[in-house]
Amino acid sequence: MAAAKKKKILTYKGKPLLKCGERIYYGNLEDKLILALDVVESEKNKDIQSSKKIKIQLMDNTGELGAGQVYRKAERENLYKALDIGEWWLQDALQTFEG
């Protein structure tokens, strides 16, 4: 029997990134808070699809995924800038909840 291949999960600064349609979830699914990144606008450059506008939401993760209360939100012009501010929000909020 062939060994099952294990899929690698994409991470950013040690936390997983999960894509579901045009939404990207960032953070551990066991934590009380998670970051939702919605691709609002994108463009195609040659064969690569890149995001131009991202909506960021820091939300509660105690119920159904993506249906929690939104604590902070913003928009940024690309995925890197969205992850940069969103990661800071998430770390700060998780430390507040734990402390």
N, C-alpha and C positions, 0 to 999 in steps of 0.2 A: 504494500500500500504506500502510495506517495505521501510524503509529509505535507501537511497543509501549509501554504504560504501565509505568513503573517504580514498584514499590511502595515506600513509605516504611517504613523499619524504625523501630520505637519504640525510643528510647534513654533511659537514665537516667545522668546524669553522664558522658556520652560513650561509654557501653558499650551494646551492643544487648540488648534484652529479647526473647526468643523463647518463645512459648507453645505447648505441646504437651499438649492435654487439660487436666488439672488441675495441670500442672507448668509453671513458668516458669523458663527458663534466663537467667542474667544474666552477661554477660562476653563477651570476644572468643573465638570458637571456636578460634583459633590459639594461645591461651595455654595454659600447663600446668595451670591451675586454672580452675574455673568454679563459679558459685553456682547451686544448684538450690533453687527455692522451691515447695513443695507446698501447695496449698490444702487444708487439713484440714477446715475448716468454713466455710460461707458462708451468707448470708441474702439474701433478696430484699426490697428497699425500693421499693415501687411497681414501676417497670419496670427498676430497676437491681439487678444481682447484685453484692454486695460481700462481700469475704472477712472472716471473723471470726477465723480462726486459721490461721497460716502456719507450716509447718515449713521451716527453713533448713538447708541442707547445703553446706559448702564442700568440693568434691570434686576429685579428680584428673581431668584431661581429656585424657589421652594415649591412651586406648582408645576404646571405644564410648561415645557420648554418654549420660551418666546412669548408667553402670555402673562408674565409677571409685571408688577408695577415698575414704571420707569422713574428712576431717581435723577438722572442727568441725561441730557441729549445735546447734540451739536452736529454740524456738518463740516466736512473737510474736503479738500480738492483731490486727494488721492489716498490709496490704501495705507501707505506708509505713515502719512500724517495722522490718519484716523487711528491706526494702531498705536502710534506714539502717545497721543493724548489719552486714548481709551485705556491703555495699559496702566498709565499713571493713575487715572481715576479708579480703576479696579483695585490696584494695590492699596491705594489710600483708603478706599471704602472697606476692603476686607480687613485691614489693620484696625479700623474704627470698630467694626463689628466684633472682632476678636478681643480687642482691648477694652 
